Amino acid sequence: MIKYSVKGTLLLALFSLTGCASLSIEPWVKPYERQNLADSIMSASRHPIANMHVAHVLDGREAARGAESTEGGGCGCN
Amino acid sequence: MLLIKFWRRGLSAVFALVMSMNAHGVTIGQPAPDFTLKNMQGQNLNLTEQRGNIIVINFWASWCGPCRKEMPVLQALEDKYKDLGVQVWGINVEQENQAGRDFLANLELSFSIFFDETNKLSATYQVEAMPTTVIVDRDGIVRYVYRGFKDGYGKKYAKAIKKLIRE
């Protein structure tokens, strides 16, 4: 009986430690802080046009790439 | 026998501790955390001073689409139930709220808008979704918490408010 309840409690503690937000690891962007995610510093590249060009070039050169929002009909010729 | 008793007590203590760790800032049936903020009209408002009124606290931001949709709904609720002692408090959670102010400029809202730039209030209320709407009854008790906003939530709010008015 005790054994089971010990196990149950430990399991519960484990669940509580792993799954629940109240013991979450900081820093964690709270729902009301999502403004920070839209900050330009969060983007991987600050030059969208140059970035699109590079994507397009790599699209044409590498078979493993593609379907990355650059235009083309899928003929492999773009 | 005695050992078992102690064990149980210990276990229940652990259980209680674990449960309390998971407790949320805003619990239905518990008093709403008190706060004082200056509204956009320049008036300082305190939550406990509003005992006797039903307060609909809504956490919103201009970058949050559903929140933007919700504002006219909240205004309609305020207009309809204001005379029956219902107030809508819109709490902007943005750290830099110019976008929020610009958004408000295009709307004609009469209910109180607050700016929680430090996010202290949002943290106290443990806002887990945007928008979050908390309805506080006449005794200052949290009665309803709504996370998110979808079409038809206005009706839900109205139903809740009507229930609280009848009490």
gemmi code that builds the backbone of each chain (N, CA, C; Angstrom):
import gemmi

chains = {
    "A": [
        ("MET", (0.846, -1.210, 0.000), (0.000, 0.000, 0.000), (0.874, 1.249, 0.000)),
        ("ILE", (1.815, 1.250, 0.969), (2.711, 2.421, 1.079), (3.536, 2.559, -0.185)),
        ("LYS", (4.015, 1.373, -0.618), (4.864, 1.359, -1.806), (4.177, 2.028, -2.994)),
        ("TYR", (2.898, 1.623, -3.168), (2.151, 2.175, -4.300), (1.947, 3.672, -4.163)),
        ("SER", (1.621, 4.076, -2.952), (1.350, 5.513, -2.775), (2.636, 6.322, -2.934)),
        ("VAL", (3.756, 5.732, -2.511), (5.053, 6.411, -2.706), (5.312, 6.581, -4.193)),
        ("LYS", (5.090, 5.462, -4.906), (5.299, 5.493, -6.359), (4.408, 6.545, -7.003)),
        ("GLY", (3.136, 6.528, -6.590), (2.160, 7.475, -7.129), (2.587, 8.906, -6.890)),
        ("THR", (3.035, 9.168, -5.682), (3.426, 10.536, -5.341), (4.647, 10.964, -6.143)),
        ("LEU", (5.605, 10.028, -6.249), (6.819, 10.336, -7.013), (6.466, 10.624, -8.469)),
        ("LEU", (5.565, 9.807, -8.989), (5.120, 9.979, -10.372), (4.471, 11.345, -10.548)),
        ("LEU", (3.657, 11.669, -9.577), (2.937, 12.947, -9.595), (3.941, 14.106, -9.561)),
        ("ALA", (4.951, 13.934, -8.689), (5.975, 14.978, -8.557), (6.715, 15.145, -9.882)),
        ("LEU", (6.997, 14.002, -10.516), (7.701, 14.003, -11.787), (6.893, 14.718, -12.857)),
        ("PHE", (5.603, 14.392, -12.903), (4.700, 15.045, -13.856), (4.718, 16.546, -13.634)),
        ("SER", (4.619, 16.864, -12.374), (4.539, 18.273, -12.010), (5.821, 18.999, -12.416)),
        ("LEU", (6.955, 18.300, -12.269), (8.239, 18.922, -12.605), (8.420, 19.065, -14.110)),
        ("THR", (7.964, 18.062, -14.838), (8.233, 18.076, -16.270), (7.177, 18.825, -17.064)),
        ("GLY", (5.924, 18.585, -16.748), (4.871, 19.043, -17.642), (4.280, 20.400, -17.372)),
        ("CYS", (4.480, 20.947, -16.195), (3.678, 22.108, -15.827), (4.438, 23.418, -15.937)),
        ("ALA", (3.701, 24.398, -16.326), (4.303, 25.688, -16.620), (4.786, 26.420, -15.371)),
        ("SER", (4.221, 26.076, -14.217), (4.571, 26.852, -13.022), (6.020, 26.627, -12.607)),
        ("LEU", (6.589, 25.499, -13.030), (7.993, 25.242, -12.680), (8.882, 25.347, -13.918)),
        ("SER", (8.406, 26.120, -14.881), (9.105, 26.166, -16.158), (10.446, 26.867, -16.038)),
        ("ILE", (11.262, 26.610, -17.018), (12.601, 27.170, -17.031), (12.542, 28.586, -17.584)),
        ("GLU", (13.158, 29.495, -16.928), (13.244, 30.875, -17.423), (14.536, 30.992, -18.229)),
        ("PRO", (14.678, 31.812, -19.241), (13.634, 32.687, -19.733), (12.671, 31.958, -20.666)),
        ("TRP", (11.466, 32.380, -20.603), (10.420, 31.776, -21.410), (9.532, 32.920, -21.849)),
        ("VAL", (9.268, 33.038, -23.124), (8.466, 34.160, -23.607), (7.003, 33.908, -23.251)),
        ("LYS", (6.520, 34.717, -22.365), (5.123, 34.592, -21.929), (4.203, 35.074, -23.057)),
        ("PRO", (2.961, 34.644, -23.043), (2.043, 35.073, -24.103), (1.960, 36.595, -24.243)),
        ("TYR", (2.088, 37.291, -23.121), (1.967, 38.751, -23.185), (3.285, 39.428, -23.563)),
        ("GLU", (4.322, 38.631, -23.786), (5.617, 39.198, -24.184), (5.949, 38.913, -25.645)),
        ("ARG", (4.969, 38.435, -26.396), (5.249, 38.002, -27.766), (5.662, 39.129, -28.683)),
        ("GLN", (5.440, 40.341, -28.214), (5.898, 41.502, -28.961), (7.399, 41.371, -29.263)),
        ("ASN", (8.107, 40.787, -28.294), (9.566, 40.639, -28.442), (9.943, 39.751, -29.619)),
        ("LEU", (9.087, 38.783, -29.924), (9.395, 37.869, -31.024), (9.317, 38.574, -32.375)),
        ("ALA", (8.512, 39.629, -32.425), (8.356, 40.358, -33.681), (9.471, 41.383, -33.876)),
        ("ASP", (10.323, 41.515, -32.878), (11.425, 42.471, -32.979), (12.351, 42.066, -34.123)),
        ("SER", (12.863, 43.061, -34.817), (13.690, 42.760, -35.987), (14.951, 41.981, -35.613)),
        ("ILE", (15.376, 42.124, -34.362), (16.595, 41.417, -33.940), (16.376, 39.899, -33.923)),
        ("MET", (15.122, 39.484, -33.931), (14.814, 38.063, -33.892), (14.877, 37.410, -35.274)),
        ("SER", (14.968, 38.227, -36.343), (14.985, 37.612, -37.669), (16.401, 37.167, -38.028)),
        ("ALA", (16.489, 36.084, -38.765), (17.782, 35.491, -39.089), (18.573, 36.391, -40.032)),
        ("SER", (17.876, 37.076, -40.902), (18.558, 37.948, -41.836), (17.853, 39.295, -41.884)),
        ("ARG", (18.611, 40.348, -41.966), (18.008, 41.684, -41.982), (17.824, 42.206, -43.399)),
        ("HIS", (18.188, 41.370, -44.390), (18.091, 41.839, -45.775), (17.169, 40.926, -46.557)),
        ("PRO", (15.895, 41.156, -46.485), (14.936, 40.220, -47.097), (15.124, 40.050, -48.602)),
        ("ILE", (15.481, 41.123, -49.296), (15.603, 41.011, -50.757), (16.821, 40.168, -51.122)),
        ("ALA", (17.973, 40.479, -50.485), (19.189, 39.705, -50.721), (18.963, 38.239, -50.346)),
        ("ASN", (18.240, 38.053, -49.270), (17.943, 36.711, -48.784), (17.140, 35.919, -49.804)),
        ("MET", (16.154, 36.590, -50.415), (15.317, 35.940, -51.420), (16.143, 35.577, -52.647)),
        ("HIS", (17.076, 36.469, -52.988), (17.926, 36.215, -54.154), (18.800, 34.989, -53.906)),
        ("VAL", (19.414, 34.925, -52.739), (20.262, 33.777, -52.393), (19.430, 32.495, -52.438)),
        ("ALA", (18.230, 32.577, -51.878), (17.354, 31.400, -51.875), (17.055, 30.957, -53.294)),
        ("HIS", (16.824, 31.945, -54.161), (16.500, 31.638, -55.553), (17.687, 30.977, -56.265)),
        ("VAL", (18.893, 31.529, -56.024), (20.103, 30.980, -56.642), (20.320, 29.544, -56.183)),
        ("LEU", (20.224, 29.328, -54.884), (20.450, 27.987, -54.350), (19.371, 27.024, -54.839)),
        ("ASP", (18.189, 27.556, -55.011), (17.077, 26.776, -55.537), (17.414, 26.201, -56.902)),
        ("GLY", (18.034, 27.040, -57.717), (18.380, 26.640, -59.072), (19.574, 25.710, -59.122)),
        ("ARG", (20.447, 25.771, -58.109), (21.707, 25.028, -58.155), (21.675, 23.711, -57.388)),
        ("GLU", (20.900, 23.678, -56.348), (20.951, 22.497, -55.489), (19.681, 21.679, -55.601)),
        ("ALA", (19.871, 20.408, -55.869), (18.711, 19.534, -56.027), (17.970, 19.347, -54.711)),
        ("ALA", (18.718, 19.439, -53.635), (18.109, 19.175, -52.339), (17.287, 20.340, -51.819)),
        ("ARG", (17.381, 21.455, -52.519), (16.638, 22.621, -52.028), (15.409, 22.888, -52.875)),
        ("GLY", (14.662, 23.790, -52.453), (13.476, 24.152, -53.215), (12.264, 24.259, -52.324)),
        ("ALA", (11.158, 24.654, -52.922), (9.906, 24.850, -52.201), (10.098, 25.777, -51.018)),
        ("GLU", (10.833, 26.830, -51.245), (11.138, 27.761, -50.160), (10.493, 29.117, -50.415)),
        ("SER", (9.401, 29.129, -51.022), (8.654, 30.351, -51.243), (9.130, 31.142, -52.456)),
        ("THR", (10.179, 30.648, -53.132), (10.519, 31.310, -54.393), (9.605, 30.757, -55.479)),
        ("GLU", (9.359, 31.578, -56.461), (8.378, 31.181, -57.463), (8.957, 30.162, -58.443)),
        ("GLY", (8.079, 29.418, -59.059), (8.496, 28.427, -60.039), (7.475, 27.326, -60.119)),
        ("GLY", (7.394, 26.699, -61.266), (6.347, 25.720, -61.485), (6.699, 24.316, -61.064)),
        ("GLY", (7.944, 24.112, -60.627), (8.330, 22.773, -60.217), (8.939, 21.967, -61.357)),
        ("CYS", (9.281, 22.643, -62.482), (9.867, 21.938, -63.613), (11.370, 21.722, -63.419)),
        ("GLY", (11.957, 22.386, -62.430), (13.393, 22.244, -62.194), (14.206, 23.128, -63.097)),
        ("CYS", (13.572, 23.962, -63.870), (14.284, 24.780, -64.823), (14.402, 26.243, -64.375)),
        ("ASN", (13.863, 26.574, -63.234), (13.872, 27.986, -62.844), (15.154, 28.349, -62.108)),
    ],
    "B": [
        ("MET", (1.998, 0.457, 12.587), (0.769, 1.241, 12.399), (1.086, 2.729, 12.442)),
        ("LEU", (1.864, 3.068, 13.482), (2.240, 4.480, 13.664), (3.051, 4.963, 12.464)),
        ("LEU", (3.926, 4.063, 12.016), (4.793, 4.393, 10.882), (3.954, 4.701, 9.641)),
        ("ILE", (2.953, 3.853, 9.445), (2.068, 4.049, 8.281), (1.400, 5.404, 8.363)),
        ("LYS", (0.966, 5.740, 9.556), (0.291, 7.026, 9.767), (1.203, 8.182, 9.359)),
        ("PHE", (2.445, 8.096, 9.843), (3.403, 9.177, 9.528), (3.670, 9.267, 8.038)),
        ("TRP", (3.802, 8.055, 7.483), (4.055, 7.981, 6.041), (2.983, 8.711, 5.259)),
        ("ARG", (1.745, 8.382, 5.685), (0.609, 8.975, 4.985), (0.641, 10.492, 5.114)),
        ("ARG", (0.951, 10.920, 6.333), (0.965, 12.369, 6.564), (2.029, 13.033, 5.690)),
        ("GLY", (3.180, 12.375, 5.657), (4.285, 12.884, 4.838), (3.904, 12.952, 3.376)),
        ("LEU", (3.283, 11.863, 2.941), (2.883, 11.796, 1.531), (1.858, 12.858, 1.201)),
        ("SER", (0.895, 13.027, 2.095), (-0.133, 14.032, 1.805), (0.478, 15.424, 1.809)),
        ("ALA", (1.519, 15.618, 2.640), (2.211, 16.918, 2.656), (2.893, 17.153, 1.311)),
        ("VAL", (3.562, 16.108, 0.820), (4.239, 16.208, -0.483), (3.212, 16.500, -1.568)),
        ("PHE", (2.095, 15.768, -1.479), (1.028, 15.946, -2.446), (0.525, 17.396, -2.443)),
        ("ALA", (0.298, 17.910, -1.251), (-0.203, 19.288, -1.108), (0.802, 20.277, -1.682)),
        ("LEU", (2.081, 20.001, -1.396), (3.154, 20.896, -1.872), (3.188, 20.922, -3.395)),
        ("VAL", (3.114, 19.705, -3.971), (3.135, 19.592, -5.432), (1.952, 20.335, -6.028)),
        ("MET", (0.787, 20.148, -5.400), (-0.423, 20.791, -5.906), (-0.312, 22.312, -5.792)),
        ("SER", (0.244, 22.772, -4.689), (0.322, 24.222, -4.489), (1.298, 24.852, -5.484)),
        ("MET", (2.310, 24.060, -5.876), (3.256, 24.564, -6.881), (2.559, 24.797, -8.211)),
        ("ASN", (1.538, 23.975, -8.447), (0.831, 24.091, -9.718), (-0.316, 25.098, -9.678)),
        ("ALA", (-0.514, 25.710, -8.525), (-1.635, 26.652, -8.391), (-1.404, 27.858, -9.293)),
        ("HIS", (-2.494, 28.378, -9.798), (-2.392, 29.521, -10.696), (-2.667, 30.810, -9.947)),
        ("GLY", (-2.215, 31.901, -10.556), (-2.397, 33.214, -9.948), (-3.857, 33.574, -9.826)),
        ("VAL", (-4.597, 33.240, -10.839), (-6.017, 33.541, -10.825), (-6.770, 32.224, -10.747)),
        ("THR", (-7.469, 32.028, -9.643), (-8.225, 30.798, -9.461), (-9.698, 31.166, -9.332)),
        ("ILE", (-10.512, 30.433, -10.045), (-11.950, 30.679, -9.969), (-12.423, 30.395, -8.546)),
        ("GLY", (-13.145, 31.355, -8.000), (-13.641, 31.207, -6.630), (-12.758, 31.897, -5.605)),
        ("GLN", (-11.597, 32.376, -6.043), (-10.672, 33.077, -5.135), (-10.736, 34.578, -5.433)),
        ("PRO", (-10.385, 35.411, -4.424), (-10.385, 36.857, -4.701), (-9.417, 37.221, -5.823)),
        ("ALA", (-9.832, 38.161, -6.638), (-8.975, 38.610, -7.738), (-7.825, 39.430, -7.152)),
        ("PRO", (-6.588, 39.200, -7.627), (-5.455, 39.997, -7.132), (-5.715, 41.488, -7.345)),
        ("ASP", (-5.439, 42.246, -6.290), (-5.731, 43.679, -6.345), (-4.664, 44.427, -7.145)),
        ("PHE", (-5.070, 45.514, -7.761), (-4.102, 46.371, -8.455), (-4.689, 47.761, -8.619)),
        ("THR", (-3.823, 48.719, -8.805), (-4.245, 50.079, -9.114), (-3.510, 50.507, -10.367)),
        ("LEU", (-4.240, 51.016, -11.331), (-3.617, 51.509, -12.558), (-4.323, 52.780, -12.995)),
        ("LYS", (-3.585, 53.586, -13.714), (-4.186, 54.802, -14.254), (-4.764, 54.479, -15.623)),
        ("ASN", (-6.025, 54.828, -15.817), (-6.607, 54.529, -17.122), (-6.254, 55.626, -18.124)),
        ("MET", (-6.646, 55.410, -19.370), (-6.235, 56.347, -20.419), (-6.830, 57.736, -20.220)),
        ("GLN", (-7.960, 57.774, -19.503), (-8.592, 59.063, -19.218), (-7.881, 59.788, -18.070)),
        ("GLY", (-6.900, 59.135, -17.465), (-6.101, 59.771, -16.419), (-6.599, 59.535, -15.012)),
        ("GLN", (-7.522, 58.595, -14.857), (-8.105, 58.332, -13.552), (-7.467, 57.082, -12.953)),
        ("ASN", (-7.070, 57.184, -11.673), (-6.515, 56.005, -11.005), (-7.646, 55.113, -10.547)),
        ("LEU", (-7.591, 53.868, -10.932), (-8.648, 52.936, -10.532), (-8.043, 51.768, -9.768)),
        ("ASN", (-8.724, 51.417, -8.697), (-8.274, 50.321, -7.843), (-9.337, 49.226, -7.879)),
        ("LEU", (-8.895, 47.994, -7.978), (-9.870, 46.909, -8.153), (-10.741, 46.698, -6.915)),
        ("THR", (-10.145, 46.715, -5.721), (-10.962, 46.443, -4.519), (-11.965, 47.552, -4.251)),
        ("GLU", (-11.682, 48.731, -4.745), (-12.644, 49.827, -4.566), (-13.889, 49.627, -5.431)),
        ("GLN", (-13.824, 48.673, -6.338), (-14.947, 48.450, -7.254), (-15.916, 47.394, -6.743)),
        ("ARG", (-15.763, 47.025, -5.454), (-16.698, 46.038, -4.894), (-18.123, 46.521, -5.100)),
        ("GLY", (-18.980, 45.629, -5.549), (-20.353, 46.044, -5.854), (-20.556, 46.163, -7.351)),
        ("ASN", (-19.434, 46.234, -8.053), (-19.505, 46.255, -9.519), (-18.937, 44.956, -10.076)),
        ("ILE", (-19.429, 44.590, -11.216), (-18.879, 43.424, -11.916), (-17.824, 43.955, -12.874)),
        ("ILE", (-16.619, 43.425, -12.751), (-15.524, 43.927, -13.580), (-15.105, 42.851, -14.580)),
        ("VAL", (-15.060, 43.246, -15.825), (-14.577, 42.349, -16.878), (-13.164, 42.819, -17.223)),
        ("ILE", (-12.180, 42.053, -16.810), (-10.789, 42.432, -17.071), (-10.321, 41.695, -18.311)),
        ("ASN", (-9.868, 42.456, -19.284), (-9.438, 41.859, -20.544), (-7.998, 42.251, -20.841)),
        ("PHE", (-7.147, 41.255, -21.005), (-5.743, 41.516, -21.347), (-5.620, 41.466, -22.869)),
        ("TRP", (-5.140, 42.543, -23.456), (-5.087, 42.613, -24.916), (-3.778, 43.240, -25.396)),
        ("ALA", (-3.520, 43.111, -26.679), (-2.363, 43.745, -27.308), (-2.713, 44.024, -28.761)),
        ("SER", (-2.063, 45.018, -29.334), (-2.410, 45.390, -30.711), (-1.896, 44.358, -31.715)),
        ("TRP", (-0.861, 43.585, -31.327), (-0.318, 42.580, -32.246), (-1.132, 41.293, -32.210)),
        ("CYS", (-2.149, 41.257, -31.402), (-2.939, 40.044, -31.220), (-4.259, 40.192, -31.975)),
        ("GLY", (-4.397, 39.439, -33.050), (-5.563, 39.558, -33.928), (-6.902, 39.372, -33.235)),
        ("PRO", (-7.061, 38.273, -32.491), (-8.345, 38.076, -31.801), (-8.680, 39.224, -30.833)),
        ("CYS", (-7.615, 39.793, -30.211), (-7.861, 40.903, -29.275), (-8.464, 42.083, -30.014)),
        ("ARG", (-7.941, 42.332, -31.203), (-8.432, 43.469, -32.003), (-9.893, 43.266, -32.366)),
        ("LYS", (-10.218, 42.002, -32.669), (-11.596, 41.663, -33.000), (-12.508, 41.820, -31.785)),
        ("GLU", (-11.914, 41.572, -30.642), (-12.707, 41.526, -29.419), (-13.105, 42.907, -28.902)),
        ("MET", (-12.303, 43.918, -29.231), (-12.536, 45.254, -28.653), (-13.961, 45.778, -28.886)),
        ("PRO", (-14.480, 45.736, -30.114), (-15.855, 46.211, -30.308), (-16.887, 45.395, -29.520)),
        ("VAL", (-16.605, 44.098, -29.365), (-17.507, 43.228, -28.602), (-17.547, 43.695, -27.144)),
        ("LEU", (-16.359, 44.002, -26.616), (-16.272, 44.466, -25.224), (-16.979, 45.806, -25.059)),
        ("GLN", (-16.821, 46.659, -26.055), (-17.483, 47.968, -26.012), (-19.001, 47.787, -25.985)),
        ("ALA", (-19.497, 46.845, -26.790), (-20.940, 46.577, -26.819), (-21.427, 46.092, -25.460)),
        ("LEU", (-20.606, 45.246, -24.806), (-20.975, 44.745, -23.478), (-21.035, 45.887, -22.475)),
        ("GLU", (-20.010, 46.750, -22.536), (-19.958, 47.911, -21.632), (-21.197, 48.785, -21.832)),
        ("ASP", (-21.521, 49.060, -23.093), (-22.680, 49.917, -23.391), (-23.974, 49.311, -22.849)),
        ("LYS", (-24.086, 48.009, -23.035), (-25.339, 47.350, -22.684), (-25.523, 47.207, -21.176)),
        ("TYR", (-24.428, 46.892, -20.470), (-24.578, 46.536, -19.058), (-24.001, 47.567, -18.090)),
        ("LYS", (-23.569, 48.699, -18.617), (-22.944, 49.726, -17.765), (-23.883, 50.160, -16.646)),
        ("ASP", (-25.130, 50.380, -16.991), (-26.099, 50.875, -16.004), (-26.420, 49.842, -14.930)),
        ("LEU", (-26.058, 48.595, -15.199), (-26.329, 47.540, -14.216), (-25.081, 47.239, -13.382)),
        ("GLY", (-24.104, 48.132, -13.451), (-22.920, 47.972, -12.608), (-21.869, 47.045, -13.189)),
        ("VAL", (-21.711, 47.099, -14.484), (-20.671, 46.286, -15.134), (-19.649, 47.227, -15.765)),
        ("GLN", (-18.395, 46.951, -15.509), (-17.332, 47.754, -16.118), (-16.382, 46.843, -16.877)),
        ("VAL", (-15.954, 47.315, -18.021), (-14.938, 46.571, -18.773), (-13.618, 47.301, -18.586)),
        ("TRP", (-12.603, 46.562, -18.214), (-11.261, 47.132, -18.083), (-10.364, 46.428, -19.092)),
        ("GLY", (-9.862, 47.194, -20.028), (-8.967, 46.619, -21.022), (-7.529, 46.897, -20.620)),
        ("ILE", (-6.766, 45.842, -20.430), (-5.378, 46.031, -20.005), (-4.443, 45.676, -21.150)),
        ("ASN", (-3.747, 46.692, -21.624), (-2.796, 46.499, -22.708), (-1.507, 45.940, -22.113)),
        ("VAL", (-0.980, 44.879, -22.719), (0.181, 44.208, -22.136), (1.492, 44.546, -22.856)),
        ("GLU", (1.425, 45.467, -23.825), (2.620, 45.744, -24.614), (3.656, 46.526, -23.810)),
        ("GLN", (4.921, 46.189, -24.021), (5.995, 46.928, -23.357), (6.187, 48.284, -24.033)),
        ("GLU", (6.050, 48.270, -25.340), (6.073, 49.531, -26.084), (4.695, 49.661, -26.726)),
        ("ASN", (3.897, 50.564, -26.173), (2.476, 50.513, -26.517), (2.010, 51.562, -27.520)),
        ("GLN", (2.926, 52.134, -28.263), (2.496, 53.134, -29.244), (1.549, 52.515, -30.277)),
        ("ALA", (1.873, 51.287, -30.693), (1.015, 50.594, -31.667), (-0.383, 50.399, -31.083)),
        ("GLY", (-0.436, 50.123, -29.804), (-1.719, 49.955, -29.115), (-2.511, 51.247, -29.102)),
        ("ARG", (-1.788, 52.345, -28.822), (-2.449, 53.659, -28.783), (-2.962, 54.036, -30.176)),
        ("ASP", (-2.173, 53.716, -31.194), (-2.600, 54.004, -32.573), (-3.849, 53.200, -32.923)),
        ("PHE", (-3.844, 51.969, -32.477), (-5.001, 51.101, -32.737), (-6.262, 51.673, -32.092)),
        ("LEU", (-6.094, 52.181, -30.854), (-7.247, 52.732, -30.134), (-7.775, 54.005, -30.781)),
        ("ALA", (-6.844, 54.745, -31.420), (-7.239, 56.013, -32.032), (-8.290, 55.799, -33.119)),
        ("ASN", (-8.247, 54.621, -33.730), (-9.214, 54.326, -34.790), (-10.536, 53.785, -34.272)),
        ("LEU", (-10.567, 53.493, -32.985), (-11.796, 52.944, -32.402), (-12.352, 53.967, -31.417)),
        ("GLU", (-13.633, 53.981, -31.286), (-14.200, 54.882, -30.282), (-14.641, 54.048, -29.095)),
        ("LEU", (-13.706, 53.866, -28.182), (-14.006, 53.051, -27.017), (-14.217, 53.958, -25.808)),
        ("SER", (-15.199, 53.616, -25.007), (-15.441, 54.444, -23.821), (-15.018, 53.737, -22.541)),
        ("PHE", (-14.738, 52.452, -22.630), (-14.349, 51.761, -21.391), (-12.891, 52.025, -21.031)),
        ("SER", (-12.558, 51.744, -19.779), (-11.219, 52.069, -19.269), (-10.154, 51.204, -19.923)),
        ("ILE", (-9.114, 51.886, -20.374), (-7.963, 51.171, -20.936), (-6.769, 51.471, -20.040)),
        ("PHE", (-6.032, 50.440, -19.701), (-4.834, 50.598, -18.872), (-3.641, 50.083, -19.648)),
        ("PHE", (-2.483, 50.566, -19.251), (-1.260, 50.093, -19.899), (-0.368, 49.426, -18.858)),
        ("ASP", (-0.163, 48.153, -19.036), (0.678, 47.382, -18.116), (2.040, 47.179, -18.773)),
        ("GLU", (2.797, 48.274, -18.851), (4.079, 48.226, -19.587), (5.094, 47.302, -18.932)),
        ("THR", (5.058, 47.240, -17.604), (6.049, 46.425, -16.893), (5.657, 44.948, -16.880)),
        ("ASN", (4.421, 44.657, -17.305), (3.879, 43.291, -17.309), (3.756, 42.672, -15.918)),
        ("LYS", (3.832, 43.510, -14.900), (3.697, 42.988, -13.533), (2.307, 42.398, -13.327)),
        ("LEU", (1.325, 43.126, -13.824), (-0.064, 42.684, -13.638), (-0.333, 41.407, -14.439)),
        ("SER", (0.205, 41.388, -15.659), (0.022, 40.193, -16.505), (0.649, 38.983, -15.833)),
        ("ALA", (1.789, 39.204, -15.169), (2.451, 38.107, -14.468), (1.615, 37.673, -13.270)),
        ("THR", (1.075, 38.643, -12.530), (0.246, 38.321, -11.365), (-0.983, 37.523, -11.781)),
        ("TYR", (-1.577, 37.941, -12.871), (-2.778, 37.254, -13.342), (-2.446, 36.027, -14.178)),
        ("GLN", (-1.166, 35.748, -14.323), (-0.691, 34.596, -15.097), (-1.452, 34.453, -16.412)),
        ("VAL", (-1.313, 35.468, -17.223), (-1.982, 35.481, -18.523), (-1.345, 34.388, -19.385)),
        ("GLU", (-2.108, 33.347, -19.649), (-1.565, 32.184, -20.355), (-1.927, 32.168, -21.822)),
        ("ALA", (-2.791, 33.063, -22.215), (-3.185, 33.139, -23.617), (-3.573, 34.579, -23.900)),
        ("MET", (-3.461, 34.935, -25.146), (-3.870, 36.280, -25.533), (-5.065, 36.163, -26.476)),
        ("PRO", (-6.169, 36.838, -26.229), (-6.457, 37.597, -25.001), (-6.906, 36.690, -23.851)),
        ("THR", (-6.824, 37.201, -22.651), (-7.395, 36.515, -21.498), (-8.436, 37.440, -20.889)),
        ("THR", (-9.599, 36.904, -20.599), (-10.670, 37.703, -20.007), (-11.053, 37.101, -18.668)),
        ("VAL", (-11.002, 37.932, -17.633), (-11.328, 37.494, -16.278), (-12.562, 38.276, -15.839)),
        ("ILE", (-13.576, 37.582, -15.396), (-14.771, 38.276, -14.907), (-14.821, 38.149, -13.388)),
        ("VAL", (-14.831, 39.332, -12.756), (-14.809, 39.413, -11.295), (-16.200, 39.837, -10.829)),
        ("ASP", (-16.731, 39.129, -9.833), (-18.108, 39.438, -9.405), (-18.142, 40.606, -8.415)),
        ("ARG", (-19.321, 40.882, -7.880), (-19.505, 42.046, -7.004), (-18.705, 41.962, -5.715)),
        ("ASP", (-18.337, 40.749, -5.297), (-17.561, 40.590, -4.073), (-16.059, 40.524, -4.341)),
        ("GLY", (-15.662, 40.783, -5.559), (-14.234, 40.759, -5.891), (-13.681, 39.362, -6.093)),
        ("ILE", (-14.550, 38.406, -6.343), (-14.134, 37.013, -6.541), (-14.046, 36.739, -8.042)),
        ("VAL", (-12.979, 36.051, -8.430), (-12.842, 35.644, -9.836), (-13.883, 34.568, -10.121)),
        ("ARG", (-14.737, 34.801, -11.092), (-15.804, 33.833, -11.378), (-15.611, 33.133, -12.715)),
        ("TYR", (-15.088, 33.849, -13.672), (-14.902, 33.243, -14.996), (-13.544, 33.663, -15.548)),
        ("VAL", (-12.863, 32.726, -16.169), (-11.626, 33.044, -16.876), (-11.750, 32.464, -18.282)),
        ("TYR", (-11.594, 33.318, -19.269), (-11.658, 32.865, -20.658), (-10.311, 33.084, -21.299)),
        ("ARG", (-9.795, 32.061, -21.938), (-8.509, 32.191, -22.619), (-8.759, 32.162, -24.117)),
        ("GLY", (-8.235, 33.177, -24.791), (-8.441, 33.278, -26.235), (-9.773, 33.932, -26.543)),
        ("PHE", (-9.986, 34.158, -27.816), (-11.256, 34.731, -28.252), (-11.626, 34.169, -29.611)),
        ("LYS", (-12.855, 33.710, -29.703), (-13.383, 33.235, -30.977), (-14.746, 33.873, -31.168)),
        ("ASP", (-15.250, 33.797, -32.384), (-16.595, 34.319, -32.634), (-17.563, 33.610, -31.692)),
        ("GLY", (-18.451, 34.372, -31.132), (-19.430, 33.769, -30.227), (-19.047, 33.889, -28.760)),
        ("TYR", (-17.801, 34.300, -28.509), (-17.387, 34.475, -27.119), (-18.135, 35.644, -26.477)),
        ("GLY", (-18.525, 36.617, -27.320), (-19.293, 37.758, -26.809), (-20.563, 37.293, -26.113)),
        ("LYS", (-21.197, 36.288, -26.716), (-22.426, 35.738, -26.140), (-22.129, 35.052, -24.812)),
        ("LYS", (-20.999, 34.356, -24.796), (-20.579, 33.675, -23.559), (-20.381, 34.689, -22.439)),
        ("TYR", (-19.684, 35.782, -22.786), (-19.430, 36.833, -21.789), (-20.758, 37.394, -21.291)),
        ("ALA", (-21.664, 37.671, -22.256), (-22.955, 38.267, -21.897), (-23.727, 37.349, -20.963)),
        ("LYS", (-23.659, 36.062, -21.256), (-24.363, 35.079, -20.433), (-23.809, 35.086, -19.003)),
        ("ALA", (-22.471, 35.103, -18.924), (-21.812, 35.116, -17.614), (-22.172, 36.386, -16.850)),
        ("ILE", (-22.128, 37.506, -17.546), (-22.421, 38.791, -16.896), (-23.863, 38.804, -16.392)),
        ("LYS", (-24.774, 38.329, -17.232), (-26.186, 38.305, -16.843), (-26.383, 37.452, -15.597)),
        ("LYS", (-25.658, 36.344, -15.551), (-25.770, 35.454, -14.387), (-25.293, 36.179, -13.136)),
        ("LEU", (-24.197, 36.895, -13.269), (-23.645, 37.605, -12.113), (-24.544, 38.767, -11.700)),
        ("ILE", (-25.181, 39.405, -12.672), (-26.084, 40.520, -12.348), (-27.254, 40.025, -11.510)),
        ("ARG", (-27.754, 38.838, -11.868), (-28.943, 38.293, -11.186), (-28.658, 37.876, -9.759)),
        ("GLU", (-27.382, 37.688, -9.408), (-27.063, 37.185, -8.060), (-27.424, 38.183, -6.972)),
    ],
}
model = gemmi.Model(1)
for chain_id, residues in chains.items():
    chain = gemmi.Chain(chain_id)
    for i, (resn, *xyz) in enumerate(residues, 1):
        res = gemmi.Residue()
        res.name, res.seqid = resn, gemmi.SeqId(i, " ")
        for name, pos in zip(("N", "CA", "C"), xyz):
            atom = gemmi.Atom()
            atom.name, atom.element = name, gemmi.Element(name[0])
            atom.pos, atom.b_iso = gemmi.Position(*pos), 0.0
            res.add_atom(atom)
        chain.add_residue(res)
    model.add_chain(chain)
structure = gemmi.Structure()
structure.add_model(model)
structure.setup_entities()
